[in-house]
Amino acid sequence: MLIGEVARSTGLKASAIRFYEKKGIVDRAERNAEGFRVYREEDADLLRFVRRLRALNIPLEDVRDVVRLRSDGVAPCRPMREALAREVSRLDREIRDLERVRERLKDLQIAADRTKDDWPDHCICSLVDSDSPDLGYGSAVGITLQYFDGCPNWEVTARRLAELGVPVALQRIETLEEAVQHGFRGSPTVLVNGADPFLDPDAPIGLGCRIYRGPAGPSGAPSVEELRDVIDAAGEESSTKPTARSFR
């Protein structure tokens, strides 16, 4: 099959197929004598599999790993389960964030209905402005501290976050299944807007004590300065987005 035929067969655009080849998600197609890409039926099957994974919002890095194992004849079940668990966890966090934004918008909508349109001091705009000073440090950033009881360093991390004056949601990980579901790579784990800014992709998922390697050397918890840096960075990123995230 030529690229147009395989595009119709798989439901992908030809540009998407070329993109997946460029990114190493699938092998580059062989060329015929005229220089056109030529695909086999098994190539089309693999592209359909990629399309289904991407339809589930599985990140390209995970898709690449799963496809590589599958192409090598190795069962990709474990990385597939981990990728699905991470995506479910990410969506759960986004849903909670959206629900909080929705509740805030509803509150403002009710207040707006009770407020005269007397600009600039007595209108809905003044209500929004008056709320800004109360948001506080890191208000556009959601912090979750994941831990399990077998490692006490999470308490150190909680105190350091308290020094920064930021609200923190605690999440206890109790079983290996929960660790896999949340992509938990040891206690303590700090999630900033749902992402792990200290992530070591080579660290195993499981119920272990986490090691942080900062400028001062290995430690069981990130320093106050390291926490402040990642919170500030996340706050700057959130400020460029149309809707800022809030704390749990």
C-alpha positions in Angstrom: 0.0 0.0 0.0 1.1 3.6 -0.7 0.7 6.2 2.0 -2.6 7.4 0.8 -4.1 3.9 0.9 -2.8 3.2 4.4 -4.1 6.6 5.5 -7.6 5.7 4.4 -7.2 2.2 5.9 -6.1 3.4 9.3 -8.1 6.6 9.7 -4.8 8.6 10.0 -3.8 11.5 7.9 -0.7 11.0 5.7 1.0 13.8 7.7 0.3 12.0 10.9 1.9 8.8 9.5 5.0 10.7 8.5 5.1 12.4 11.9 5.0 9.0 13.7 7.9 7.8 11.5 9.9 10.9 12.2 9.4 10.6 15.9 10.4 6.9 15.9 7.0 5.7 17.0 6.9 3.4 14.0 9.7 2.3 11.6 10.2 4.3 8.5 8.5 2.7 5.5 10.5 1.2 2.7 10.5 3.0 -0.7 9.7 1.5 -4.0 11.6 2.1 -7.2 9.7 5.4 -7.8 10.6 6.6 -4.3 7.2 6.3 -2.8 6.6 4.9 0.7 5.3 1.3 0.6 3.4 -0.2 3.6 2.5 -3.8 4.5 -0.7 -4.9 6.2 1.2 -5.4 9.4 2.4 -1.8 9.2 -1.2 -0.7 8.9 -2.2 -2.8 11.9 0.5 -1.1 14.0 -0.6 2.3 12.9 -4.2 1.5 13.9 -2.9 0.5 17.3 -1.0 3.8 17.6 -4.1 5.8 16.6 -6.1 4.0 19.3 -3.5 4.8 22.0 -3.3 8.4 21.0 -7.1 8.6 21.0 -6.8 7.7 24.7 -4.3 10.6 25.2 -1.4 8.2 26.0 1.8 10.4 25.7 4.1 9.8 22.7 6.9 8.6 25.0 4.7 5.8 26.4 3.3 4.9 22.9 6.9 4.6 21.6 7.9 2.3 24.5 4.8 0.1 24.1 5.1 -0.1 20.3 8.8 -0.9 20.5 8.2 -3.9 22.9 5.3 -5.1 20.7 7.4 -4.9 17.6 10.1 -6.9 19.3 7.7 -9.6 20.2 7.8 -8.7 23.9 4.5 -8.4 25.9 4.0 -4.6 26.6 1.4 -5.3 29.3 3.2 -3.8 32.3 4.2 -0.4 30.6 0.7 -0.3 29.1 -0.9 -0.7 32.5 1.4 2.0 34.0 0.6 4.4 31.1 -3.1 3.9 31.5 -2.9 4.4 35.3 -0.9 7.6 34.8 -3.4 9.0 32.3 -6.4 8.1 34.5 -4.7 9.8 37.5 -3.9 12.9 35.4 -7.5 13.1 34.2 -8.8 12.8 37.7 -6.6 15.7 38.8 -7.8 17.8 35.8 -11.4 17.0 36.6 -11.0 18.1 40.2 -9.3 21.3 39.1 -12.1 22.0 36.6 -14.7 21.4 39.3 -13.0 23.9 41.6 -12.9 26.5 38.8 -16.5 25.7 38.0 -17.5 26.3 41.7 -15.6 29.6 41.8 -17.3 30.7 38.5 -20.7 29.8 39.9 -20.0 31.9 43.1 -19.0 34.8 40.9 -22.0 34.4 38.7 -24.3 34.5 41.7 -22.5 37.6 43.1 -22.7 39.2 39.7 -26.5 38.8 39.6 -26.6 40.7 42.9 -24.2 43.5 41.9 -25.1 46.6 40.1 -23.2 47.5 37.0 -21.7 50.6 38.6 -18.3 50.6 37.1 -15.5 50.8 38.3 -16.2 50.4 42.0 -19.4 48.4 42.3 -19.5 45.8 39.5 -18.5 42.2 38.8 -15.0 43.4 37.8 -14.4 44.9 41.2 -15.5 41.6 42.8 -12.8 39.7 40.8 -10.2 42.4 41.6 -11.0 42.3 45.3 -10.3 38.6 45.4 -6.8 38.8 43.9 -5.0 40.0 47.1 -6.3 37.1 49.1 -5.0 34.4 46.8 -1.5 34.3 48.4 1.8 32.8 47.4 1.6 29.9 44.9 -2.2 30.3 44.6 -2.2 29.3 40.9 -0.3 26.1 41.8 -1.8 22.9 43.3 0.5 20.9 45.6 -0.1 17.3 46.5 2.3 15.5 48.8 2.2 11.7 48.3 3.7 9.5 51.0 3.5 6.1 52.7 4.0 5.5 56.4 7.1 3.5 56.1 9.2 6.5 55.2 9.1 9.5 57.6 10.8 12.1 55.3 7.4 13.2 54.0 6.9 15.0 57.4 10.0 16.9 56.7 8.7 17.9 53.3 5.4 18.9 54.7 7.1 21.2 57.2 9.2 22.8 54.5 6.1 23.4 52.4 4.4 24.9 55.4 7.4 27.3 55.7 6.5 28.5 52.3 2.9 29.1 53.4 1.3 27.0 50.6 -1.7 24.7 51.2 -0.9 21.0 50.6 -3.2 18.1 49.8 -1.8 14.9 51.4 -2.2 11.6 49.6 -1.2 8.4 51.4 -0.1 5.5 49.2 -0.8 2.2 51.0 -0.4 -0.6 48.4 1.8 -1.5 45.5 -1.3 -1.4 43.3 -1.9 2.3 44.3 1.8 3.0 43.7 1.5 1.7 40.1 -1.8 3.5 39.6 -0.3 6.9 40.6 3.2 6.3 39.1 4.5 6.7 42.7 8.4 6.5 42.7 8.9 6.7 46.5 8.1 8.7 49.6 7.9 11.6 49.7 6.7 12.7 46.2 5.7 16.3 45.6 3.3 16.9 42.7 3.1 20.5 41.4 0.0 21.0 39.3 -0.2 17.2 39.0 3.3 16.8 37.7 6.5 15.6 39.5 9.1 18.3 39.0 11.8 16.1 40.6 11.0 13.0 38.5 13.8 10.5 37.9 12.4 8.3 35.1 14.9 5.6 36.0 13.6 5.3 39.6 11.4 2.3 40.1 7.7 2.6 40.9 7.0 1.2 44.3 6.9 1.6 48.1 10.4 2.9 48.8 12.1 5.9 50.4 12.9 8.4 47.8 16.3 10.0 47.4 16.6 13.6 46.2 20.0 14.7 44.7 20.4 18.4 45.1 23.3 20.8 45.2 24.0 19.8 48.8 24.1 16.1 48.0 21.7 13.3 48.5 18.7 13.9 50.8 15.5 12.3 51.8 13.5 15.4 51.0 13.8 18.4 48.7 15.1 21.6 50.3 13.0 24.7 50.9 14.9 26.5 48.1 14.2 23.6 45.7 10.5 23.6 46.6 10.3 27.4 46.2 11.9 27.2 42.7 9.5 24.6 41.3 6.5 26.3 42.8 7.6 29.7 41.3 8.2 28.1 38.0 4.8 26.4 38.0 3.2 29.7 39.0 4.8 31.5 36.1 3.6 28.8 33.7 0.1 28.9 35.0 -0.1 32.7 34.7 0.3 32.3 30.9 -2.7 29.9 30.7 -6.3 31.1 30.3 -7.5 29.4 33.5 -5.2 29.1 36.5 -5.2 26.1 38.8 -6.1 26.4 42.4 -5.3 24.4 45.5 -7.3 21.4 46.6 
